Amino acid sequence: MKIAVYNNKGGVGKTSLTAHIGFRAMETGRAITIVDADRQSNTMDWLTKGSWDGNSTVEVGSVKITKDIREINSDDLVVIDCPPAFEVVANYPDVDVWVVPVNGRFSVMGSMTVIDEIKAINPKARIVLLANMVDMSTRFGKTQLEEIKKLEVELYKLIIPRHDIVGKAEMSTKACWAVPYGSRSLTSQNLKMFAEWVLDSCKVRGVYNGD
């Protein structure tokens, strides 16, 4: 099964989402392959705790992290951290589930293009929008969520709220819940549940369909 984390808008949290899937897989011993398709290689660096030596493929515990798409086996559970490039959907026509994070007006607009591209290239693929790093305490955040619900695709049920714990986790090359006091935050808790949902093959019960 192939799962891609993608939006053609940068800065929506694709790398942090993918890295946390990897960390949770390591903790639970789940064998998965993570493809870091972004030239910046931040997922590779984060999951190797800053020790990446430039090799195209490394293994950390149960997780294989690669820059080489040829390293994927047909029976692997694969998670792809995609760059914010328009050609991504065409490059991965056989993805089963597209997870599209959104956290602002421009990323919601970008997701509309992504949705159209996916439906044109692979109409059988699932498209799941995720409200990531959204401040739901504000009127803007609530309005944004209502706009997302209108896009007529699946929406992941849990919002991952904005919190500086993500920046601390990035700096320490750990999962949010492994940062001191990090496990207390709703952001960490929801990130862990999101990672477990992905590792459980993105079960339908974790989403609802937009109206």
Phi and psi in degrees as a GROMACS rama.xvg file:
@    title "Ramachandran Plot"
@    xaxis  label "Phi"
@    yaxis  label "Psi"
@TYPE xy
-113.789  128.982  LYS-2
-123.929  125.904  ILE-3
-113.21  136.344  ALA-4
-104.674  111.522  VAL-5
-152.375  140.269  TYR-6
-150.329  143.3  ASN-7
-77.1155  1.98682  ASN-8
-98.8226  129.382  LYS-9
-76.6169  164.497  GLY-10
75.4573  22.8073  GLY-11
-102.079  1.54465  VAL-12
97.2298  22.7975  GLY-13
-60.4238  -44.4414  LYS-14
-67.9803  -42.8803  THR-15
-64.9466  -37.0781  SER-16
-64.7269  -47.0618  LEU-17
-64.782  -43.0399  THR-18
-60.7776  -39.9601  ALA-19
-70.6411  -29.8387  HIS-20
-62.4543  -44.357  ILE-21
-62.5264  -44.7464  GLY-22
-61.8298  -41.2678  PHE-23
-68.3384  -35.6191  ARG-24
-63.1747  -40.4623  ALA-25
-62.3536  -43.2732  MET-26
-65.5801  -33.5272  GLU-27
-98.1501  -4.09206  THR-28
75.9141  19.1042  GLY-29
-79.6523  126.906  ARG-30
-81.9256  113.756  ALA-31
-138.524  164.545  ILE-32
-115.111  128.74  THR-33
-111.13  126.391  ILE-34
-101.253  116.025  VAL-35
-91.5957  93.4967  ASP-36
-89.1146  -0.81407  ALA-37
-89.0352  136.31  ASP-38
-61.5701  -25.6114  ARG-39
-69.5314  -22.0527  GLN-40
60.5971  29.4635  SER-41
-68.537  -35.1027  ASN-42
-64.5319  -43.3563  THR-43
-58.3368  -45.5027  MET-44
-65.8151  -42.4047  ASP-45
-65.3312  -47.4696  TRP-46
-73.2459  -20.5879  LEU-47
-95.7903  10.8708  THR-48
56.4779  40.3987  LYS-49
78.7416  9.63398  GLY-50
-105.523  11.5632  SER-51
-61.1091  129.788  TRP-52
-103.53  10.5897  ASP-53
97.7693  -7.44382  GLY-54
-65.1442  147.65  ASN-55
-72.8473  -23.4287  SER-56
-139.376  132.003  THR-57
-135.013  157.504  VAL-58
-121.331  129.736  GLU-59
-124.06  107.045  VAL-60
60.3585  -125.922  GLY-61
-87.0557  -0.421738  SER-62
-106.477  127.269  VAL-63
-97.7699  126.541  LYS-64
-116.51  126.217  ILE-65
-139.213  153.309  THR-66
-100.025  -5.68359  LYS-67
-108.077  109.995  ASP-68
-60.8389  -21.1883  ILE-69
-70.8907  -12.2326  ARG-70
-78.5673  -4.25644  GLU-71
-80.5781  129.968  ILE-72
-95.6759  152.664  ASN-73
-63.5988  -25.0271  SER-74
-99.4714  7.18645  ASP-75
-75.3082  149.891  ASP-76
-87.2755  116.022  LEU-77
-116.36  134.321  VAL-78
-121.489  125.355  VAL-79
-109.503  121.795  ILE-80
-88.5764  106.02  ASP-81
-91.068  147.868  CYS-82
-75.8636  162.792  PRO-83
-82.7176  62.548  PRO-84
-118.647  144.912  ALA-85
-69.1392  -23.3854  PHE-86
-84.9677  1.06212  GLU-87
-58.7543  -47.7167  VAL-88
-60.5767  -42.3957  VAL-89
-65.7055  -31.5961  ALA-90
-73.6035  -23.6272  ASN-91
-126.901  67.9992  TYR-92
-72.4327  -13.333  PRO-93
-104.527  17.0228  ASP-94
-67.5602  136.945  VAL-95
-84.5603  -40.6518  ASP-96
-133.514  125.237  VAL-97
-102.441  116.726  TRP-98
-96.8155  118.243  VAL-99
-114.88  100.893  VAL-100
-76.8356  140.615  PRO-101
-134.576  142.625  VAL-102
-152.918  30.7266  ASN-103
174.708  169.42  GLY-104
-56.094  -45.3276  ARG-105
-69.5143  -34.5156  PHE-106
-71.529  -31.4796  SER-107
-67.1621  -41.9434  VAL-108
-62.2833  -42.2748  MET-109
-61.9689  -37.2499  GLY-110
-64.2397  -28.8474  SER-111
-63.5912  -41.7782  MET-112
-64.9942  -43.1569  THR-113
-58.8515  -46.0041  VAL-114
-59.2603  -45.6081  ILE-115
-62.7274  -41.8301  ASP-116
-64.4941  -45.318  GLU-117
-63.0185  -45.304  ILE-118
-63.4017  -31.2206  LYS-119
-75.3202  -37.4759  ALA-120
-89.8067  -39.882  ILE-121
-143.604  81.606  ASN-122
-63.6735  -14.7904  PRO-123
-84.4807  -13.4173  LYS-124
-70.4739  146.24  ALA-125
-82.9636  144.487  ARG-126
-123.843  119.865  ILE-127
-122.609  116.085  VAL-128
-85.1582  144.812  LEU-129
-130.747  121.081  LEU-130
-77.8886  104.017  ALA-131
-114.978  129.576  ASN-132
58.3263  42.2644  MET-133
-101.027  135.864  VAL-134
-89.5983  95.4752  ASP-135
-79.9388  -0.3501  MET-136
-81.1472  -9.58951  SER-137
-104.035  157.022  THR-138
-63.9501  -35.4366  ARG-139
-61.1011  -45.362  PHE-140
-60.7965  -42.131  GLY-141
-67.4791  -39.0719  LYS-142
-64.4129  -40.5231  THR-143
-60.0642  -43.5055  GLN-144
-61.5383  -39.7379  LEU-145
-63.9525  -36.1844  GLU-146
-67.8216  -38.3479  GLU-147
-62.3183  -39.5711  ILE-148
-64.0558  -18.17  LYS-149
-83.8414  -3.58135  LYS-150
-83.4901  -0.960975  LEU-151
59.8413  39.5786  GLU-152
-132.41  177.7  VAL-153
-69.5018  146.499  GLU-154
-125.539  124.951  LEU-155
-62.6382  134.737  TYR-156
-66.5544  -35.8026  LYS-157
-94.1077  127.996  LEU-158
-80.7448  136.101  ILE-159
-98.5638  106.585  ILE-160
-74.5786  155.999  PRO-161
-66.5317  135.384  ARG-162
-161.528  143.244  HIS-163
-71.6415  -4.21219  ASP-164
-62.9036  -27.913  ILE-165
-66.5356  -42.4651  VAL-166
-63.7686  -38.5136  GLY-167
-66.0488  -39.2642  LYS-168
-65.46  -40.1266  ALA-169
-63.1343  -44.2182  GLU-170
-66.3891  -33.9998  MET-171
-94.3991  2.0431  SER-172
49.6852  50.4457  THR-173
-131.975  171.589  LYS-174
-75.3893  154.51  ALA-175
-55.2513  -40.4292  CYS-176
-74.5248  -8.57645  TRP-177
-96.5189  -9.18738  ALA-178
-74.8179  141.728  VAL-179
-49.1052  126.575  PRO-180
67.8813  1.73492  TYR-181
-66.3923  -32.3565  GLY-182
-66.1077  -14.7531  SER-183
-77.9592  -18.8599  ARG-184
-81.3089  145.584  SER-185
-63.7855  -31.8154  LEU-186
-60.0607  -47.6848  THR-187
-63.0014  -44.4005  SER-188
-62.3603  -43.0897  GLN-189
-72.6186  -33.1363  ASN-190
-63.2077  -41.3584  LEU-191
-64.2011  -42.4836  LYS-192
-66.8777  -35.602  MET-193
-63.3962  -45.9098  PHE-194
-59.36  -42.0682  ALA-195
-67.1764  -34.0499  GLU-196
-63.8057  -42.7756  TRP-197
-64.6026  -45.7511  VAL-198
-65.3019  -21.2385  LEU-199
-93.4337  24.3738  ASP-200
65.3961  32.5841  SER-201
55.2042  56.5546  CYS-202
-57.1024  141.703  LYS-203
-60.8588  -29.1799  VAL-204
-65.3513  -12.2837  ARG-205
-87.1979  2.0176  GLY-206
-134.4  168.916  VAL-207
-133.514  156.526  TYR-208
-86.2188  136.072  ASN-209
-67.1286  154.929  GLY-210
